[in-house]
């Protein structure tokens, strides 16, 4: 007759906290026994390492990629609106056409020159907002995956990202210093 060896099944929960550090577990086996310490080195999978590296790189450079995130959000919103409420495209297209027209009228015929100068200074933001609203309205009506609209979206995203990088990277080519003989 075989005697059975008494065993205890221990379930060790997955540890959170510092990644890659070995997890230490203290197991109490009951009265009269010394606690058992089990060290389990955690070996992350390749998928987990790649996901962590990608996520941390995206988090570190989140400000540099802001226009792309905005464009992706706009694309997703246009896709949802094209499915849920395609008529919302008309609501977006009409202001997209009227806002630049109003801006042009103010820039040309407003009686105060300061307002005209300010309108000329805001040319690019107004035109960009009008283009975004026009694209969003057309994407709601026709669907954002329509190839001409998708091409316009990709070109606009690339142009916005390039302009964003350029404006964030501009630094003075030569430091501003006073001439040596000038003490004023």
C-alpha positions in Angstrom: 0.0 0.0 0.0 1.3 3.4 -1.0 1.2 6.2 1.5 0.1 9.6 0.2 2.4 12.5 0.6 0.5 15.5 2.0 0.9 18.5 -0.3 -0.4 22.0 -0.1 -1.4 23.8 -3.3 -0.3 27.5 -3.2 -1.5 30.0 -5.7 0.8 32.9 -6.1 -0.9 36.1 -7.4 0.7 38.1 -10.2 2.6 41.0 -8.7 2.2 44.6 -9.6 4.6 47.4 -9.2 8.2 47.5 -10.4 8.5 45.7 -13.7 11.3 43.2 -14.1 12.0 43.0 -10.4 11.8 39.5 -8.9 8.7 38.9 -6.8 9.2 37.5 -3.3 6.4 35.6 -1.7 6.3 34.4 1.9 4.2 31.2 2.4 3.1 30.2 5.8 2.7 26.4 5.8 1.1 26.2 9.2 2.0 25.7 12.9 5.4 24.4 13.7 6.9 25.1 10.3 9.1 27.9 9.2 7.7 30.2 6.6 8.9 29.4 3.1 10.2 32.2 0.9 9.8 31.7 -2.9 11.6 34.0 -5.3 10.0 34.2 -8.8 11.9 36.2 -11.4 9.5 37.7 -13.7 10.4 37.4 -17.4 8.2 39.7 -19.5 7.2 38.4 -22.9 8.5 40.0 -26.1 5.0 41.4 -26.8 4.9 43.0 -23.4 8.3 44.5 -23.8 7.4 45.9 -27.3 4.1 47.3 -26.0 5.8 48.9 -23.0 8.5 50.4 -25.2 6.0 51.8 -27.7 3.7 53.1 -25.0 6.5 54.9 -23.1 8.0 56.4 -26.3 4.5 57.7 -27.3 4.1 59.1 -23.8 7.5 60.8 -23.8 6.8 62.4 -27.2 3.1 63.1 -26.8 3.5 66.9 -27.2 5.5 66.5 -30.4 2.8 64.4 -32.0 -0.2 66.5 -30.9 -1.4 67.4 -34.4 -1.4 63.8 -35.4 -3.5 62.8 -32.3 -5.9 65.6 -33.1 -6.2 64.4 -36.7 -6.8 60.8 -35.6 -9.5 62.0 -33.2 -11.1 64.1 -36.0 -11.0 61.1 -38.4 -12.6 58.8 -35.8 -15.3 61.5 -34.9 -16.1 62.0 -38.6 -16.4 58.2 -39.1 -18.8 57.9 -36.2 -20.8 60.9 -37.4 -21.0 59.6 -40.9 -22.5 56.4 -39.6 -24.7 57.9 -36.9 -25.9 61.2 -38.4 -24.8 61.8 -41.9 -26.9 65.0 -42.0 -24.5 66.6 -39.5 -22.2 67.2 -42.5 -24.5 70.0 -43.8 -24.3 71.6 -40.4 -20.5 71.6 -40.6 -20.2 72.5 -44.3 -22.3 75.7 -44.2 -20.2 77.4 -41.5 -17.0 76.1 -43.2 -18.0 78.2 -46.2 -19.3 81.2 -44.3 -16.5 81.7 -41.8 -13.7 82.4 -44.4 -16.2 84.6 -46.3 -16.8 86.7 -43.2 -13.1 86.8 -42.4 -12.4 88.1 -46.0 -15.2 90.8 -45.6 -13.8 92.0 -42.2 -10.2 92.0 -43.6 -11.3 94.1 -46.6 -14.0 96.4 -45.5 -13.9 97.0 -41.7 -13.7 100.7 -40.9 -11.0 100.3 -38.2 -7.5 99.6 -39.5 -6.5 97.7 -36.3 -9.3 95.2 -36.9 -8.2 94.8 -40.5 -4.6 94.2 -39.4 -5.7 91.6 -36.8 -7.8 89.9 -39.4 -4.8 89.7 -41.7 -2.7 88.3 -38.9 -5.3 85.6 -38.2 -5.4 84.5 -41.9 -3.9 81.0 -41.4 -5.9 80.0 -38.3 -9.2 81.0 -40.0 -8.4 79.3 -43.2 -7.2 76.2 -41.4 -10.4 76.1 -39.2 -12.5 76.5 -42.3 -10.6 73.7 -44.1 -11.0 71.4 -41.1 -14.7 72.1 -40.8 -15.2 71.6 -44.6 -13.3 68.3 -44.5 -15.3 67.1 -41.5 -18.6 68.0 -43.1 -17.7 66.3 -46.4 -16.5 63.3 -44.4 -19.8 63.1 -42.5 -21.7 63.2 -45.8 -19.5 60.8 -47.8 -17.6 58.8 -45.2 -14.0 59.5 -44.2 -12.6 56.5 -46.0 -13.6 58.0 -49.4 -10.2 58.0 -51.1 -10.1 61.7 -52.1 -11.1 62.7 -48.5 -8.7 60.3 -47.0 -5.9 61.7 -49.2 -6.8 65.2 -48.1 -6.8 64.1 -44.5 -3.4 62.5 -44.8 -1.9 65.5 -46.6 -3.4 67.9 -44.0 -2.2 65.8 -41.2 1.3 65.6 -42.6 1.4 69.4 -43.3 0.1 70.2 -39.8 2.6 67.9 -38.2 5.5 69.3 -40.2 4.5 72.9 -39.4 4.1 71.9 -35.7 7.6 70.4 -35.6 9.1 73.4 -37.4 7.5 76.0 -35.1 8.6 73.9 -32.0 12.2 73.6 -33.2 12.9 77.2 -34.2 15.6 78.7 -32.1 17.7 81.8 -32.6 20.6 81.1 -35.0 22.8 83.6 -33.2 22.5 84.5 -29.5 21.6 88.1 -28.8 24.5 89.9 -27.1 25.3 93.5 -26.7 28.3 94.9 -28.6 31.5 95.1 -26.5 31.8 98.8 -26.6 28.2 99.6 -25.9 27.6 100.0 -22.1 24.1 101.6 -22.3 
